[in-house]
Amino acid sequence: KSHRHMNKRTLATLLALKSVAFGNLAMAQVGYTSAFEEWTFDTDSVGTDLNDLANTGSNGSAWNFNTPDDTVVSGGLFEISNVVGGTSTRRIEYGSAVTGGSWLWQIDYTSWNFSSLADGDTITIKVVNGASDVAGIAFKRVDSSTFQLRQFTSTIGGARYRNTDLSISGTTAGTVGIEFDFTAGIARYYINGSETFEWTDFNQTAITGLTYSKGGTWPAGDSHVTLDSMGLYTVPEPSTIALLAGFAALGLVI
């Protein structure tokens, strides 16, 4: 599963170096993110369901309930499916709101097939602030030929969406991420490490938890999307990154 770590570090590097130009030296020497919540599925046995997944992040939260269908499969992957079918909503709720700083919400997926779902069926996994969306990633069946990646956040101008359409099934692994900065009021969308859009009127101020939901009808069938990892990461401020990168450069010179 080395591609997961490469994707995460590549995206984190792009975020960290956006304001600080230290080139390949810093990219090779400094790890930029710290996992607050992270599910890699590497240590989970086959059949482990949602609320029993190992969380290796510093906060280490657990989902409140499992789901009828979604479990770890071989290869250290988590498969969201519709063998039984039906919709559900699961949550992680923080006792105290988390505020300040810059964050990255990211999901790595490996394959999908939404052919047996109904048009409009969606699996959404998002960071929330009460009833408001901070950063959300959704996988959606649009129609019989289209599977869609949706990224969304809340801004002064209202809900902001960007959609990426793919074929109804596929096996090309990918990474979807949203960086959001509470201080600067900026949210950026990333697909496979490349920035696709920036919102400068991001208006959320805190994280109160996470939500995992299947919306639509989700009839029983043989559809799935398989995840390699998902997580919420802190991203250091540019001044911290500059200092770390400087130390890395100094270490190589010495």
Salt bridges, closest charged atoms under 4 A:
GLU38 OE2 - LYS8 NZ 2.86
ASP42 OD1 - LYS1 NZ 2.76
ASP42 OD2 - ARG4 NH2 2.85
ASP70 OD1 - LYS214 NZ 2.82
ASP119 OD1 - ARG141 NE 2.78
ASP133 OD1 - LYS126 NZ 2.90
GLU179 OE1 - ARG188 NH1 3.02
GLU195 OE1 - LYS18 NZ 2.78
GLU198 OE2 - ARG188 NE 2.72
ASP201 OD2 - ARG160 NH2 3.11
ASP228 OD1 - LYS1 NZ 3.10
ASP228 OD2 - HIS3 NE2 3.04
ASP228 OD1 - ARG4 NH1 3.90
